[in-house]
């Protein structure tokens, strides 16, 4: 280990963070030293974002200690000297670039006549980090392309008088090649000035080329810390719980072994990781999975199927969608279980525009019994537990006469017992001839699929079949960057 | 920034500026056209007296619209401003004239009331529409309590101000309106608090991450709305010479229209002081124009509404084209 002589800049000891029964961080112990770049990697749900929010002070740990240069208390909701460049959402789009800079750094700016100084420092810092940007200080953030906004966000985070620790959360997801290089040049410059930098990224190559040390997170804890010079991408996969997959496994094999006896129910053209044409398809009666790191285009695939533009995708005319975020898009909170369950099926049951309540009742009864919904048909939906609410939403889709069911990560936060009931339901319904397209951020769920497509940056990184679908392979393929980059 | 950059046509303007100022410019154009039409039909308005005559009923509307603009910049909507201004006239025509000290205290208390309304909206997550709708009945009740029937008398200093005829032939209403707008504009664009207001309307998360409190910002914004409402109420008292809580309930919706005409948005984040001024004057002048056109006063609100809808639809089209 290097620079053991200096005390760490930030010392994290046994930090636990829980939200109700959910454990987001299960005891993180970590040091960030001055003059080093610490990389943090991990798959979905490993606790990276919670840790970052805890490091910069937005979240207080449920237990454990955090210490930066000896201080343990936050000022105005953040630790002094710690700044974070967020992946998204921390700029006010209706404000100009300089106003956003002023908003976040006003304590270091004059009280009056700050427009000039704010514009000047914004411009200087943008130029310093990204020499060939074309952002002007009086541009409105709303009208900037995504990459430019990210540059503003990164610059915003660095504009402060007492920067000691800079946290970069997925800074390069929307940046182009040269901007990425410029950013990392700047990171190295900060390191030379004895600052600490924490870099969270899914791009393992970048992590290995920039960082001094890499901490691997899994299940809410740091499972191992490595010197970047000693490890390869393969070692990081292994530490995250992946297995080293042979690069060619499955890639591009999408259409190879299609079962000709069954009609194709779903088909959507995609690009594979090297840019060649491929497709995601499902035969009638199949369960196919969309896997990979969250936010890599899985929901986009579902949206394309749901919209079902003819000529672009092939999909059954009758389809149902099960949303994942039940609070926001799933339930009708004022209605009871029966109304929530039958809403999609209503128009099919109706005759000449009039509701057939007897048929509705029969349908509701069947599903409430089948899925064993606690409280019965007349219970208020908001009185149910999360798992039971989710059962109702899933039942709503299956109670309709849709041929294709789209599942948008619907089982997040559902208890294990309910989950196994729902997995069984999915298998049974597929056997009965329905086609199911299932996005899940939980890799182990993909085992219930006939075929799982691992997505990376909107492209198909791998198509795994049957027994190949394992946590380890999904993790390994999730980090694919370009052709043959794995192994 | 390199020399090789093939500069797009509008490179001299900051990105997004045109889209934001266009509604204001369109409204300004509409205002000028209406003024010219009115002036052609009745040349007498081109005198200090004539201009004062057509502009003075608009002053309270313009300042009330400033209040609504501040409210909309934080993403809220005020459905109580009409009755609030009415209540202020009732207080001004009674308490403020008879016992100035108590009158001033009453006005300060109404501003405080607005700040508390803001706290309610923030702490209890009550939609601003509901909170201000409820508050409008409180203002109505308090106004009736102060002055059950229209009457009272404006304080003499207020009347004296309206009687003042400034040098160089500048009409008094113009001075009042431009001054109020300039101060509001400066406050919203140049001060920390103004930036915080707009940040609250555009992205509250950004505001919180910058270390400001949402509660404090929202209460301050509501207090600002209250302050502008008080000023609007005072100018209205001067204009009508007395107090009437039911004087201008229509201002509630007209001020919203003025802000939208000026380029404001229901979703918040935009502060358009000058646009709002032009919007308010345009809406006020429409009445003058329709009267000059000898349109039956029964039909005037409908025609006014039609014009507002047409302008808003046009603005939407323009907005999309630019983007």
Boltz contact constraints between the chains, C-beta under 6 A:
constraints:
  - contact:
      token1: [A, 76]
      token2: [B, 211]
      max_distance: 6.0
  - contact:
      token1: [A, 89]
      token2: [B, 205]
      max_distance: 6.0
  - contact:
      token1: [A, 90]
      token2: [B, 206]
      max_distance: 6.0
  - contact:
      token1: [A, 90]
      token2: [B, 209]
      max_distance: 6.0
  - contact:
      token1: [A, 91]
      token2: [B, 206]
      max_distance: 6.0
  - contact:
      token1: [A, 92]
      token2: [B, 199]
      max_distance: 6.0
  - contact:
      token1: [A, 92]
      token2: [B, 202]
      max_distance: 6.0
  - contact:
      token1: [A, 92]
      token2: [B, 203]
      max_distance: 6.0
  - contact:
      token1: [A, 92]
      token2: [B, 206]
      max_distance: 6.0
  - contact:
      token1: [A, 93]
      token2: [B, 202]
      max_distance: 6.0
  - contact:
      token1: [A, 94]
      token2: [B, 202]
      max_distance: 6.0
  - contact:
      token1: [A, 94]
      token2: [B, 269]
      max_distance: 6.0
  - contact:
      token1: [A, 94]
      token2: [B, 270]
      max_distance: 6.0
  - contact:
      token1: [A, 95]
      token2: [B, 198]
      max_distance: 6.0
  - contact:
      token1: [A, 95]
      token2: [B, 202]
      max_distance: 6.0
  - contact:
      token1: [A, 99]
      token2: [B, 195]
      max_distance: 6.0
  - contact:
      token1: [A, 103]
      token2: [B, 195]
      max_distance: 6.0
  - contact:
      token1: [A, 103]
      token2: [B, 199]
      max_distance: 6.0
  - contact:
      token1: [A, 103]
      token2: [B, 210]
      max_distance: 6.0
  - contact:
      token1: [A, 104]
      token2: [B, 210]
      max_distance: 6.0
  - contact:
      token1: [A, 106]
      token2: [B, 192]
      max_distance: 6.0
  - contact:
      token1: [A, 132]
      token2: [B, 2]
      max_distance: 6.0
  - contact:
      token1: [A, 134]
      token2: [B, 1]
      max_distance: 6.0
  - contact:
      token1: [A, 136]
      token2: [B, 14]
      max_distance: 6.0
  - contact:
      token1: [A, 138]
      token2: [B, 14]
      max_distance: 6.0
  - contact:
      token1: [A, 139]
      token2: [B, 14]
      max_distance: 6.0
  - contact:
      token1: [A, 139]
      token2: [B, 15]
      max_distance: 6.0
  - contact:
      token1: [A, 140]
      token2: [B, 16]
      max_distance: 6.0
  - contact:
      token1: [A, 142]
      token2: [B, 16]
      max_distance: 6.0
  - contact:
      token1: [A, 143]
      token2: [B, 15]
      max_distance: 6.0
  - contact:
      token1: [A, 143]
      token2: [B, 16]
      max_distance: 6.0
